[in-house]
Amino acid sequence: MSSHKNADQIANEISQTRDRILATVASLQEYAKPENVAGRGIDKAKSFFITPEGKVRPERIAIATAAVIGLVGLLTRDRD
């Protein structure tokens, strides 16, 4: 059995490879759009404070609130 390819087979493989590359590039462009990146970040932040069932996680809200209050305290303290 010969492993030689004719010009039509090679052209077909090139065309299929090009189509796969174009689909991959389009997928990456969609993934990297700023609004999609922001949306994923917002979803991740929401999931930190809200369970998948939609219930609030008060212990996490308390931790975040304490961290913000601590940061504000550090930034606004008197510097003698």
Buried (B, 14 or more C-beta within 10 A) or exposed (E): EEEEEEEEEEEEEEEEEEEEEEEEEEEEEEEEEEEEEEEEEEEEEEEEEBEEEEEEBEEEEEEBEEEEEEEEEEEEEEEE
